Amino acid sequence: MKKKIVVLSGAGISAESGIKTFRDHDGLWEGHDVMEVASYDGWLKNKKVVLDFYNARRRQLKEVLPNQAHVLLAELELEHEVTIITQNVDDLHERAGSTKIIHLHGQLLKVRGEHSPHESIDWYDDLELGQKSPRGEQLRPDIVWFGEAVPKLEEAILKVGEADVVIIVGTSMQVYPAAGLVTVARPSAEIFYIDKNPNINHDLMRLSKLKVLKSGASEGMKEVLKMLMK
């Protein structure tokens, strides 16, 4: 029977492809203070540093491939109605073949005018100071930085609320508002939480149909697929 499946994915799934997680234990992102490269204040302070940082991320993205977890999620669409809600800004879900993806935190391969949050322009190469939007604004990464609104949040809430199955994979369940999405799941929904070191917070403890798999993304997805086939 076809089920409505919602996947909440985070940095851990992309880590298996070689992309470093958003924030290391020391609060740095690839040697940078996170607020220096992921906040509007950081952007105003030094736009070139921010652009160089995301240019490096964009170049790295061309060197990595989707891993087995991405592929297995894409294959789920053959049997079920699948929506992926991801905190990741890479395009690995798309490249693996998934077709319904909500990027909560924006996309690395898109840019926008610095004063136009609803503008989105495909962008695959380096972005430099002086490159302008059609409105004449400096272009910036189309990434949701700390303190900025999450424009796709309402759409994500609706999808989770309709789901028969929710799969949480590669996310620490600590970054809000994304971590709170599971609270709108129906009581009847099956919840699978895949993580090597799962953070069982209050939102997860209240879920009666929670199944925790202490494993990496790819191995965990193999197990989830077996359970869904029963």
HELIX and SHEET records of a PDB file:
HELIX    1   1 ALA A   11  ALA A   15  1                                   5    
HELIX    2   2 VAL A   34  VAL A   37  1                                   4    
HELIX    3   3 TYR A   40  LYS A   45  1                                   6    
HELIX    4   4 LYS A   47  LEU A   61  1                                  15    
HELIX    5   5 GLN A   68  LEU A   76  1                                   9    
HELIX    6   6 LEU A   92  ALA A   96  1                                   5    
HELIX    7   7 LEU A  153  GLU A  162  1                                  10    
HELIX    8   8 ALA A  178  VAL A  184  5                                   7    
HELIX    9   9 HIS A  202  MET A  205  1                                   4    
HELIX   10  10 ALA A  217  MET A  229  1                                  13    
SHEET    1   A 6 ILE A 101  HIS A 103  0                                        
SHEET    2   A 6 GLU A  81  THR A  86  1                                        
SHEET    3   A 6 LYS A   4  SER A   9  1                                        
SHEET    4   A 6 VAL A 165  VAL A 169  1                                        
SHEET    5   A 6 GLU A 190  ILE A 194  1                                        
SHEET    6   A 6 LEU A 210  LEU A 213  1                                        
SHEET    1   B 2 LEU A  28  TRP A  29  0                                        
SHEET    2   B 2 HIS A  32  ASP A  33 -1                                        
SHEET    1   C 3 ILE A 121  ASP A 122  0                                        
SHEET    2   C 3 GLY A 106  GLY A 113 -1                                        
SHEET    3   C 3 LEU A 139  ILE A 143 -1                                        
END                                                                             
